[in-house]
């Protein structure tokens, strides 16, 4: 117990030194966390992107020869959820094309964790996890009605100029909408 307490105090001291070096109102990219820093004597809530929730109901067309939802359908749901999130924030295809730009998928990582069958209900949750100058990583979780996470995805999206087909800097206005 003494060792655990000392290790915890050491972690708090290290975290406190890092936090003391930050400017006021600095956003910290981090997991869902609420930490008490003893020597700073204040509570610090670390920034967590807002999750967009989108309901999904599998159809008969989604079921493969094994009697569960096809792996390809999971990917379709990830893309449909990303589109719905963007539209909900006022950024549909019309707005993107009006700027002469579009999002293009550069990479998908998809972990299949459990089966989905006809009759199951799901909630897809998505958020923009990190940003670079001309790309972002969007994460998505598909959660079955019983609370089981059935899939996790990370998609790298590139912001592309239609005229050149080359990446370009993401406008601050767009980035702020999803942060």
Secondary structure, DSSP 8 states (H G I E B T S, - for coil): -HHHHHHHHHHHHHHHHHHHTS-TT-----SS-EEEETTTTEEEE------EEEEEE--GGGB-TTSSB-HHHHHHHHHHHHHHHHHHTT--HHHHHHTTEEEEEEEEEEEE-S---TT-EEEEEEEEEEE-SSEEEEEEEEEETTS-EEEEEEEEEEEEETTT--B----HHHHHHH-
